[in-house]
Amino acid sequence: MICPKCGAALTSKMTVCEKCGYDAEIIIKAHKAACYFYNKGLERAKIKDISGAIGFLKRAVQLDKDYIDARNLLGLCYLAVGEAGDAIAQWVYSKSVSEHNPLADRYLGMLENNPVKLNHYKTAIRKYNAALEQIKQGADDFALVQLKRAVSHNPDYVKAWQMMALIYIHNGDYDRARKSLKRSLKTDIANAVSLRYVKLIRDIKFKNLVMDVSISDGETDQDVKDILEGKTRQRLTPKFSYSEEGPDYRVFISLVSGILIGIMVVYFLVVPGVKQAMNYDMVNKEKQYGEEISGYLSDMDSLEKENESLQSKIDLQQMETDGYLEQIDSLTNKKFYGNVLEAVNYYYKMNADGEGTKLEQYLLRHKIEAITEDELKAGAAKELYDMMLKAYPDVLKAEATGTELFNAGKELYEKENWQEANELFLLSYQESPDNEENLYLLGRTYELLSDGANAKTYYQEYLNKFPGGKYVATVQKWMDAAE
């Protein structure tokens, strides 16, 4: 644990930070509670109660968001039930809390060094999402195909097995639904959702059993109810009398005859039918396996073709990128190139994240407008300039409000990305000069970037515009120290 005020190390026996005097009693208690939930989660994970472990570990990280051990174990639990994305998110956050984090490095390396396994996780999640879309459209059969492919890529994907069971229940195929749930419980033995579905199947089958019971002559509704509930009633007890009689050989002869007839019926009627049914099941299973193998082979062929097509596109894009990089390198020997390089670098960064949002195009517009006529005369600068305008024809018309720029800047500020946050705060200031918090954070980022002159300029403007503002004491304290 660390002190949230000064960053000093805290121990479980301390109630006050020895360095700054901060009252850390609440933090210590929260950490102790987080340790308790972590131990409970660890116990559940050891017995393969993954969902129970996830519940406890979530409570642990809610109490102490920087609890590295809890986050690392939570990531393992997510990975165990097929949620690779959530697992990676936990390990990345754990790594951001502490650079020296061998367990997080090991778990992330486990996936990075095994791209085939990582691809299986991604494919399983993609197939599961596709199945959800098919279900929304009412195409249960196509959804089942997607879910079967998902569990073939990741046999421990609990959500896929549960979704498959729901479809089977909806279609009245309770045996297959129970098998799917049994497979999900093999991964997570106490999953509440799977157990609830198992109970649902049992209740449905029992209800059907009761509905199929017919009442014979002489029995009342209460009789049937008592029999089903295992009760005995005195009025159903048979009465009999005993009397000694001589031996009756007819009973023995009838018994032997019945046994012989039964053996003949079984041999000549039942056995051939059983053999025929077994042969029929064998043929159907062979046919089913043949169809599944054909489907798998077809999927493999299509995936190989898709992979070849994607690889070709990557090669072409790489060739195009290499060409532009050579052109950019040619600019570095010229006198004027700074704004061109800054605009082109932002252009490639923006394209790497997608097609470019409205705000990103607005920022690209400012970088393009900063390019001077002299810079456009340097080497391949004009060609790169035209390339950016061709990719985004309306970029010079892109607009953004001061609020949008401020919110984006504040998000970067909270991530301690001072330089980019400062650029956005400056643009927001140009659009909305009377935004109190933006003006304060603009001066603050200059302060963090060790640019005292600009920090002083904007802090002074803040004091002039907002003499009763919420940050006046902080700004005035810095101004006094800077004198």
C-alpha positions, 0 to 999 in steps of 0.5 A, spaced: 500 500 500 502 507 498 499 513 501 495 517 496 497 523 498 505 523 498 506 516 495 510 513 501 509 506 503 504 504 508 504 497 512 497 494 515 499 496 522 500 504 521 494 508 521 497 515 519 502 516 514 509 517 517 511 522 512 506 527 511 501 525 516 495 523 512 490 519 516 490 512 512 486 508 517 480 507 512 485 505 506 488 500 511 481 497 513 479 497 505 486 493 504 485 488 509 477 487 507 480 486 500 485 481 502 480 477 505 476 477 499 482 475 495 483 469 500 476 467 499 477 468 491 483 463 491 480 458 495 474 458 490 479 458 484 483 452 487 476 447 487 475 450 480 469 454 482 471 460 477 465 464 478 465 464 485 472 466 485 471 472 480 465 474 484 470 475 490 476 478 486 471 483 483 470 485 490 477 485 492 479 490 487 473 494 488 476 495 495 483 496 493 484 498 485 491 497 485 491 490 489 496 487 484 495 479 486 487 480 486 488 483 479 493 477 476 488 472 479 482 475 476 485 475 470 487 467 470 480 466 472 477 470 466 482 466 462 479 459 465 472 461 462 474 463 456 474 471 457 481 472 454 479 480 453 477 481 460 483 477 462 488 481 458 485 488 461 486 485 468 494 484 467 495 490 463 492 494 469 496 490 474 502 492 469 500 499 469 500 499 477 507 496 478 513 496 472 516 490 476 510 485 476 513 478 474 506 475 474 503 480 469 509 479 465 509 472 465 501 471 463 501 477 458 507 473 455 504 466 455 499 469 450 504 474 446 508 468 445 503 463 443 499 467 437 496 460 435 492 460 442 491 467 442 487 467 435 483 461 438 481 465 444 479 471 439 476 466 434 471 463 439 469 470 442 468 472 435 463 466 433 460 467 440 458 474 438 456 472 431 451 467 434 448 472 439 446 476 432 443 470 429 439 469 435 436 476 435 434 474 428 431 468 430 436 463 426 437 458 432 440 453 427 445 458 424 447 460 431 448 453 434 453 452 428 457 458 430 457 456 438 459 449 436 465 453 432 466 457 438 467 451 443 471 447 438 476 453 438 476 454 446 473 448 449 472 452 456 468 457 453 463 457 459 458 462 456 458 459 449 456 452 452 450 456 456 448 459 450 448 452 446 444 449 452 439 455 452 437 454 444 437 446 446 432 448 451 428 452 447 428 447 441 425 441 446 432 437 446 433 437 453 438 431 453 443 435 449 442 441 453 444 437 459 450 435 456 452 442 454 451 444 461 455 438 464 461 440 459 460 448 462 460 445 469 466 441 468 470 448 467 466 452 472 463 447 477 459 451 481 456 456 476 450 459 478 447 460 471 449 453 469 446 450 475 439 454 474 439 451 467 440 444 470 434 445 475 430 448 469 430 442 465 429 438 471 423 442 473 420 441 465 421 434 465 418 433 472 412 437 469 411 433 463 412 426 467 406 429 472 402 431 465 403 424 462 400 420 468 393 418 467 388 416 473 385 409 472 378 407 475 377 407 482 383 412 483 381 419 485 386 425 484 388 425 491 390 418 490 395 420 484 398 426 488 399 421 494 403 416 490 407 421 487 409 424 493 411 417 496 405 417 501 401 411 503 394 411 505 391 406 510 385 405 505 390 402 500 393 396 504 390 390 501 387 385 506 388 377 505 387 371 509 392 365 510 390 357 509 394 351 508 393 348 502 397 342 498 402 343 493 400 345 486 404 343 480 400 347 475 404 353 478 411 350 477 409 348 470 406 355 468 412 358 471 417 354 467 413 355 460 413 362 462 420 363 462 421 359 456 416 363 452 420 369 455 427 367 452 424 365 445 421 372 445 427 376 447 431 371 442 427 372 436 424 379 437 427 383 441 435 381 440 434 383 432 430 389 434 436 391 438 441 390 433 438 393 428 437 399 432 444 399 434 446 399 426 442 404 425 445 409 430 452 407 428 450 409 421 447 415 423 453 417 427 458 415 422 454 420 417 454 425 422 461 425 424 462 425 416 458 431 415 462 435 421 469 433 418 467 436 412 464 442 415 471 443 419 475 441 412 471 447 409 472 452 414 479 450 414 480 451 407 476 458 407 480 460 413 486 459 409 484 463 403 482 468 408 489 468 411 492 469 404 488 474 402 489 478 409 497 477 408 497 480 401 493 486 403 498 487 409 504 486 404 501 491 400 500 496 405 507 495 408 510 496 401 506 503 401 508 505 408 515 503 406 514 508 400 512 514 404 517 513 410 522 513 404 519 520 402 519 522 410 526 520 410 528 525 404 525 531 408 529 530 414 535 533 410 531 539 408 531 546 412 523 546 413 520 539 415 517 540 422 510 541 421 509 536 415 512 531 419 508 532 425 502 532 421 504 526 417 505 522 423 499 524 426 495 522 420 498 515 420 497 514 428 490 516 426 489 511 421 492 506 425 486 506 430 481 506 424 478 511 419 478 517 424 473 520 429 470 527 428 475 530 433 481 527 430 480 530 423 479 536 427 486 536 430 489 533 423 486 540 420 490 544 425 496 540 424 495 541 416 494 548 417 500 549 420 504 547 414 507 553 411 508 554 403 516 554 404 515 547 407 511 545 402 517 546 397 521 541 401 522 534 397 516 530 397 512 534 402 507 537 397 506 529 395 504 527 402 500 534 403 496 531 397 495 524 400 492 527 407 487 531 403 486 525 398 484 521 404 480 526 408 477 531 403 473 535 408 478 535 413 479 542 412 472 543 414 472 539 420 470 542 426 470 541 434 467 544 440 471 547 446 467 542 450 469 536 446 476 538 446 476 539 453 474 533 455 479 529 450 484 533 453 482 532 460 482 524 459 489 525 457 491 529 463 488 523 467 493 518 464 498 523 465 500 524 458 501 532 459 504 534 452 498 532 448 493 534 453 496 541 453 495 541 446 488 540 446 487 544 452 490 550 448 485 548 442 479 548 447 482 555 450 482 558 443 474 556 442 472 557 449 477 562 453 472 562 459 472 555 461 475 556 468 477 548 469 480 548 462 484 555 463 487 552 470 489 545 467 492 549 461 496 553 466 497 546 470 500 542 464 505 548 462 507 547 469 508 540 469 512 540 462 517 545 466 514 551 462 514 556 467 513 562 463 507 560 459 504 557 466 505 564 469 501 567 463 495 562 463 495 562 471 495 570 471 489 570 466 485 565 471 486 569 477 484 575 473 478 572 470 476 568 476 478 571 482 473 567 486 474 560 482 475 553 485 483 553 484 485 560 486 488 558 492 492 553 488 494 558 483 496 563 488 500 558 492 504 557 485 505 564 483 507 566 490 513 560 490 515 563 482 516 570 485 
